[in-house]
């Protein structure tokens, strides 16, 4: 049984094929976008029977998405790449694809179709994925844009309180900067507690908080708690990315930073 026959059998014959050009077959399967359009999936048949088969969209997914949503920022591109990597799908010149041996074509086909649906709906669940990427994106920005301030990750300023770890430490003089990323109430309360404890033992430092969403992510009580405990807050990651360099330049004024 060849790959197309295997696929047809797994779909209980509820699938058909349309040859687009030699070696390229469009699969007409009962898999649909939310608006009712059929998901575009093609199979590039291999030149030899035992070679891997490529399941692809031939660029139609991103073309369809571009009508309502552009992947035009680093964050959107990161979300897009994360969707692909988590689902084992690759992209080449705008074409999405996954490769499979003939005997595993059905699970690979379904995996690919599900990924196409997720990419097509990026605008619907972007916020959820951005939240999942918050700490990763914060770390990327710190290590790339603020690298000249020699950031150190997961530092323990007080050896007697090893549990009070700082997300990022910038060794400026006379006072280092302790930076925390905060995306929820639990992390906000921890950062407030840690900063209070550092103040009690009179550690010299300035505290900086970068919020995922200060207005909507914290209760009024937690907003007040963190505001009373720290020196500087950026209400969103975008705010931090836009203004961090100017802030650090002011804090490092008079110092030689290489």
Secondary structure, DSSP 8 states (H G I E B T S, - for coil): --HHHHHHHHTTT-EEEEEEETTEEEEEES-B-TTS-B--EEEE--SSTTS-EEEE-TTHHHHHHHTT----SHHHHHHHHHHHHHTT-EEETTEEEEEE-GGGHHHHHHHHHHHHHHHHTHHHHHHHHHHHTHHHHHHHHHHHHSGGG-EEEEE-S-TT-TT--EEEEE--SSSEEEEEEE-SHHHHHHHHHHHHHHHHTT--EEEEEEES-HHHHS-HHHHHHHHHH-SEEESSHHHHHHHHHHHHHHHTTTS---
